[in-house]
Amino acid sequence: DGSPSCGVDYTCFGNWYGSFENREDLDQTLASCKFDKGNGVFIDVLKEMLSENKIEDKVKVTALFAEEREKCLSILE
């Protein structure tokens, strides 16, 4: 969890405009990223599509975030 694309409960965002590959300002770019609660872009679209097709209650979208130990363990039960 925390991906700008696939984050479910958390995402990171910033002004990096695409790939990190071959960036001369990589340290500055990474330092400017923000981490916050919310969905990544792909997950936003996925949830929207599930809702449009009225199947959001049939497909559980969840994620694991290492700092939420109890949530991670509860999924294994």
C-alpha positions as CSV (number, residue, x, y, z in Angstrom):
1,D,0.0,0.0,0.0
2,G,1.2,3.5,-0.7
3,S,1.8,3.2,-4.4
4,P,0.8,6.2,-6.6
5,S,-1.0,3.8,-8.9
6,C,-2.2,0.9,-6.8
7,G,-2.4,2.4,-3.3
8,V,-5.7,1.4,-1.6
9,D,-5.7,3.1,1.8
10,Y,-2.6,5.2,1.3
11,T,-0.9,6.7,-1.7
12,C,2.0,9.0,-2.5
13,F,1.9,11.9,-4.9
14,G,4.1,14.6,-6.2
15,N,5.2,16.5,-9.4
16,W,7.3,13.8,-10.9
17,Y,5.3,13.5,-14.2
18,G,6.0,9.9,-15.1
19,S,9.1,7.7,-14.7
20,F,11.9,8.2,-12.3
21,E,14.3,6.7,-14.9
22,N,17.4,8.7,-15.9
23,R,16.4,11.7,-13.7
24,E,19.2,14.1,-12.7
25,D,17.0,15.5,-9.9
26,L,15.9,12.2,-8.4
27,D,16.8,13.2,-4.8
28,Q,14.7,16.4,-5.0
29,T,11.9,14.6,-6.7
30,L,11.7,11.9,-4.0
31,A,12.0,14.5,-1.2
32,S,9.0,16.4,-2.7
33,C,6.7,13.3,-2.6
34,K,3.8,13.4,-0.2
35,F,2.4,10.3,1.6
36,D,-1.3,10.5,2.5
37,K,-4.5,8.5,3.0
38,G,-6.3,7.9,-0.3
39,N,-6.3,5.7,-3.4
40,G,-3.8,5.5,-6.2
41,V,-4.9,6.4,-9.7
42,F,-5.5,2.8,-10.9
43,I,-7.5,1.9,-7.7
44,D,-9.6,5.1,-8.1
45,V,-10.6,4.0,-11.6
46,L,-11.1,0.4,-10.6
47,K,-13.4,1.4,-7.8
48,E,-15.3,3.7,-10.1
49,M,-15.8,0.9,-12.7
50,L,-16.9,-1.6,-10.0
51,S,-19.5,1.0,-8.8
52,E,-20.7,1.7,-12.3
53,N,-21.3,-2.0,-12.9
54,K,-22.9,-2.3,-9.5
55,I,-20.5,-5.0,-8.3
56,E,-18.5,-3.0,-5.7
57,D,-20.0,-5.1,-2.9
58,K,-18.9,-8.4,-4.6
59,V,-15.2,-7.4,-5.0
60,K,-13.3,-6.4,-1.9
61,V,-10.4,-4.0,-2.7
62,T,-7.9,-4.2,0.2
63,A,-4.2,-3.7,0.8
64,L,-1.5,-4.6,3.3
65,F,0.4,-1.8,4.9
66,A,3.3,-3.1,7.1
67,E,2.7,-0.5,9.8
68,E,-0.9,-1.8,10.3
69,R,0.1,-5.1,11.8
70,E,-3.3,-6.1,13.2
71,K,-5.0,-5.5,9.8
72,C,-2.3,-7.6,8.1
73,L,-2.7,-10.5,10.6
74,S,-6.5,-10.4,10.5
75,I,-6.5,-11.1,6.7
76,L,-4.6,-14.4,7.4
77,E,-7.2,-15.7,9.8
